[in-house]
Amino acid sequence: MNKKQLVVKISGALNLSKADAERTFDTITN
């Protein structure tokens, strides 16, 4: 699974915009 798919999954699961999901993802992975 690539990052883009994960970001979409996160944004869907947490009901976030893609930008927020991406920020969340970067926070988790850094």
N, CA, C and O atoms as a Maestro MAE file, in Angstrom:
{
 s_m_m2io_version
 :::
 2.0.0
}

f_m_ct {
 s_m_title
 :::
 protein
 m_atom[120] {
  # First column is atom index #
  i_m_mmod_type
  r_m_x_coord
  r_m_y_coord
  r_m_z_coord
  i_m_residue_number
  s_m_chain_name
  s_m_pdb_residue_name
  s_m_pdb_atom_name
  i_m_atomic_number
  :::
  1 25 0.844 -1.198 0.000 1 A "MET " " N  " 7
  2 3 0.000 0.000 0.000 1 A "MET " " CA " 6
  3 2 0.878 1.248 0.000 1 A "MET " " C  " 6
  4 15 1.826 1.347 0.780 1 A "MET " " O  " 8
  5 25 0.564 2.185 -0.865 2 A "ASN " " N  " 7
  6 3 1.409 3.377 -0.910 2 A "ASN " " CA " 6
  7 2 0.862 4.479 -0.009 2 A "ASN " " C  " 6
  8 15 -0.223 4.360 0.559 2 A "ASN " " O  " 8
  9 25 1.624 5.534 0.104 3 A "LYS " " N  " 7
  10 3 1.273 6.604 1.036 3 A "LYS " " CA " 6
  11 2 -0.055 7.251 0.670 3 A "LYS " " C  " 6
  12 15 -0.866 7.554 1.546 3 A "LYS " " O  " 8
  13 25 -0.279 7.463 -0.626 4 A "LYS " " N  " 7
  14 3 -1.510 8.133 -1.047 4 A "LYS " " CA " 6
  15 2 -2.737 7.340 -0.611 4 A "LYS " " C  " 6
  16 15 -3.720 7.913 -0.139 4 A "LYS " " O  " 8
  17 25 -2.674 6.012 -0.772 5 A "GLN " " N  " 7
  18 3 -3.791 5.162 -0.351 5 A "GLN " " CA " 6
  19 2 -3.995 5.246 1.158 5 A "GLN " " C  " 6
  20 15 -5.127 5.296 1.641 5 A "GLN " " O  " 8
  21 25 -2.894 5.261 1.889 6 A "LEU " " N  " 7
  22 3 -2.987 5.363 3.346 6 A "LEU " " CA " 6
  23 2 -3.618 6.678 3.767 6 A "LEU " " C  " 6
  24 15 -4.462 6.712 4.662 6 A "LEU " " O  " 8
  25 25 -3.207 7.762 3.119 7 A "VAL " " N  " 7
  26 3 -3.754 9.077 3.453 7 A "VAL " " CA " 6
  27 2 -5.257 9.102 3.204 7 A "VAL " " C  " 6
  28 15 -6.019 9.647 4.002 7 A "VAL " " O  " 8
  29 25 -5.676 8.504 2.085 8 A "VAL " " N  " 7
  30 3 -7.113 8.437 1.789 8 A "VAL " " CA " 6
  31 2 -7.837 7.628 2.853 8 A "VAL " " C  " 6
  32 15 -8.916 8.012 3.305 8 A "VAL " " O  " 8
  33 25 -7.238 6.499 3.256 9 A "LYS " " N  " 7
  34 3 -7.833 5.659 4.303 9 A "LYS " " CA " 6
  35 2 -7.955 6.423 5.612 9 A "LYS " " C  " 6
  36 15 -8.996 6.390 6.268 9 A "LYS " " O  " 8
  37 25 -6.878 7.114 5.986 10 A "ILE " " N  " 7
  38 3 -6.879 7.863 7.238 10 A "ILE " " CA " 6
  39 2 -7.928 8.969 7.194 10 A "ILE " " C  " 6
  40 15 -8.685 9.150 8.148 10 A "ILE " " O  " 8
  41 25 -7.973 9.702 6.094 11 A "SER " " N  " 7
  42 3 -8.926 10.802 6.000 11 A "SER " " CA " 6
  43 2 -10.350 10.275 6.077 11 A "SER " " C  " 6
  44 15 -11.217 10.909 6.678 11 A "SER " " O  " 8
  45 25 -10.596 9.114 5.468 12 A "GLY " " N  " 7
  46 3 -11.918 8.509 5.545 12 A "GLY " " CA " 6
  47 2 -12.244 8.040 6.949 12 A "GLY " " C  " 6
  48 15 -13.338 8.285 7.458 12 A "GLY " " O  " 8
  49 25 -11.287 7.362 7.575 13 A "ALA " " N  " 7
  50 3 -11.527 6.783 8.894 13 A "ALA " " CA " 6
  51 2 -11.728 7.869 9.945 13 A "ALA " " C  " 6
  52 15 -12.571 7.734 10.832 13 A "ALA " " O  " 8
  53 25 -10.960 8.936 9.844 14 A "LEU " " N  " 7
  54 3 -11.020 9.984 10.854 14 A "LEU " " CA " 6
  55 2 -11.876 11.157 10.415 14 A "LEU " " C  " 6
  56 15 -12.017 12.143 11.139 14 A "LEU " " O  " 8
  57 25 -12.455 11.043 9.207 15 A "ASN " " N  " 7
  58 3 -13.319 12.096 8.691 15 A "ASN " " CA " 6
  59 2 -12.563 13.420 8.579 15 A "ASN " " C  " 6
  60 15 -13.070 14.472 8.968 15 A "ASN " " O  " 8
  61 25 -11.355 13.354 8.047 16 A "LEU " " N  " 7
  62 3 -10.524 14.536 7.883 16 A "LEU " " CA " 6
  63 2 -10.440 14.912 6.414 16 A "LEU " " C  " 6
  64 15 -10.742 14.109 5.531 16 A "LEU " " O  " 8
  65 25 -10.029 16.133 6.172 17 A "SER " " N  " 7
  66 3 -9.660 16.503 4.813 17 A "SER " " CA " 6
  67 2 -8.357 15.801 4.467 17 A "SER " " C  " 6
  68 15 -7.649 15.327 5.356 17 A "SER " " O  " 8
  69 25 -8.040 15.732 3.188 18 A "LYS " " N  " 7
  70 3 -6.804 15.063 2.781 18 A "LYS " " CA " 6
  71 2 -5.588 15.767 3.360 18 A "LYS " " C  " 6
  72 15 -4.623 15.109 3.749 18 A "LYS " " O  " 8
  73 25 -5.617 17.079 3.422 19 A "ALA " " N  " 7
  74 3 -4.479 17.821 3.963 19 A "ALA " " CA " 6
  75 2 -4.251 17.475 5.428 19 A "ALA " " C  " 6
  76 15 -3.115 17.267 5.856 19 A "ALA " " O  " 8
  77 25 -5.334 17.414 6.192 20 A "ASP " " N  " 7
  78 3 -5.214 17.049 7.608 20 A "ASP " " CA " 6
  79 2 -4.723 15.621 7.758 20 A "ASP " " C  " 6
  80 15 -3.895 15.327 8.620 20 A "ASP " " O  " 8
  81 25 -5.235 14.740 6.918 21 A "ALA " " N  " 7
  82 3 -4.815 13.344 6.987 21 A "ALA " " CA " 6
  83 2 -3.332 13.223 6.677 21 A "ALA " " C  " 6
  84 15 -2.616 12.445 7.308 21 A "ALA " " O  " 8
  85 25 -2.879 14.000 5.698 22 A "GLU " " N  " 7
  86 3 -1.466 13.948 5.328 22 A "GLU " " CA " 6
  87 2 -0.597 14.439 6.480 22 A "GLU " " C  " 6
  88 15 0.454 13.863 6.763 22 A "GLU " " O  " 8
  89 25 -1.034 15.490 7.132 23 A "ARG " " N  " 7
  90 3 -0.301 16.005 8.284 23 A "ARG " " CA " 6
  91 2 -0.265 14.958 9.388 23 A "ARG " " C  " 6
  92 15 0.774 14.731 10.007 23 A "ARG " " O  " 8
  93 25 -1.396 14.329 9.627 24 A "THR " " N  " 7
  94 3 -1.471 13.275 10.640 24 A "THR " " CA " 6
  95 2 -0.522 12.138 10.294 24 A "THR " " C  " 6
  96 15 0.212 11.642 11.149 24 A "THR " " O  " 8
  97 25 -0.548 11.735 9.032 25 A "PHE " " N  " 7
  98 3 0.308 10.650 8.574 25 A "PHE " " CA " 6
  99 2 1.776 10.993 8.794 25 A "PHE " " C  " 6
  100 15 2.547 10.167 9.283 25 A "PHE " " O  " 8
  101 25 2.160 12.223 8.429 26 A "ASP " " N  " 7
  102 3 3.555 12.633 8.601 26 A "ASP " " CA " 6
  103 2 3.939 12.650 10.075 26 A "ASP " " C  " 6
  104 15 5.061 12.293 10.433 26 A "ASP " " O  " 8
  105 25 3.013 13.061 10.924 27 A "THR " " N  " 7
  106 3 3.273 13.063 12.366 27 A "THR " " CA " 6
  107 2 3.508 11.649 12.871 27 A "THR " " C  " 6
  108 15 4.420 11.408 13.661 27 A "THR " " O  " 8
  109 25 2.682 10.715 12.414 28 A "ILE " " N  " 7
  110 3 2.794 9.325 12.855 28 A "ILE " " CA " 6
  111 2 4.104 8.710 12.384 28 A "ILE " " C  " 6
  112 15 4.741 7.965 13.130 28 A "ILE " " O  " 8
  113 25 4.509 9.008 11.168 29 A "THR " " N  " 7
  114 3 5.639 8.305 10.571 29 A "THR " " CA " 6
  115 2 6.976 8.976 10.843 29 A "THR " " C  " 6
  116 15 8.018 8.425 10.491 29 A "THR " " O  " 8
  117 25 6.972 10.152 11.461 30 A "ASN " " N  " 7
  118 3 8.248 10.824 11.723 30 A "ASN " " CA " 6
  119 2 8.643 10.746 13.183 30 A "ASN " " C  " 6
  120 15 9.692 11.263 13.568 30 A "ASN " " O  " 8
  :::
 }
 m_bond[119] {
  # First column is bond index #
  i_m_from
  i_m_to
  i_m_order
  :::
  1 1 2 1
  2 2 3 1
  3 3 4 2
  4 3 5 1
  5 5 6 1
  6 6 7 1
  7 7 8 2
  8 7 9 1
  9 9 10 1
  10 10 11 1
  11 11 12 2
  12 11 13 1
  13 13 14 1
  14 14 15 1
  15 15 16 2
  16 15 17 1
  17 17 18 1
  18 18 19 1
  19 19 20 2
  20 19 21 1
  21 21 22 1
  22 22 23 1
  23 23 24 2
  24 23 25 1
  25 25 26 1
  26 26 27 1
  27 27 28 2
  28 27 29 1
  29 29 30 1
  30 30 31 1
  31 31 32 2
  32 31 33 1
  33 33 34 1
  34 34 35 1
  35 35 36 2
  36 35 37 1
  37 37 38 1
  38 38 39 1
  39 39 40 2
  40 39 41 1
  41 41 42 1
  42 42 43 1
  43 43 44 2
  44 43 45 1
  45 45 46 1
  46 46 47 1
  47 47 48 2
  48 47 49 1
  49 49 50 1
  50 50 51 1
  51 51 52 2
  52 51 53 1
  53 53 54 1
  54 54 55 1
  55 55 56 2
  56 55 57 1
  57 57 58 1
  58 58 59 1
  59 59 60 2
  60 59 61 1
  61 61 62 1
  62 62 63 1
  63 63 64 2
  64 63 65 1
  65 65 66 1
  66 66 67 1
  67 67 68 2
  68 67 69 1
  69 69 70 1
  70 70 71 1
  71 71 72 2
  72 71 73 1
  73 73 74 1
  74 74 75 1
  75 75 76 2
  76 75 77 1
  77 77 78 1
  78 78 79 1
  79 79 80 2
  80 79 81 1
  81 81 82 1
  82 82 83 1
  83 83 84 2
  84 83 85 1
  85 85 86 1
  86 86 87 1
  87 87 88 2
  88 87 89 1
  89 89 90 1
  90 90 91 1
  91 91 92 2
  92 91 93 1
  93 93 94 1
  94 94 95 1
  95 95 96 2
  96 95 97 1
  97 97 98 1
  98 98 99 1
  99 99 100 2
  100 99 101 1
  101 101 102 1
  102 102 103 1
  103 103 104 2
  104 103 105 1
  105 105 106 1
  106 106 107 1
  107 107 108 2
  108 107 109 1
  109 109 110 1
  110 110 111 1
  111 111 112 2
  112 111 113 1
  113 113 114 1
  114 114 115 1
  115 115 116 2
  116 115 117 1
  117 117 118 1
  118 118 119 1
  119 119 120 2
  :::
 }
}
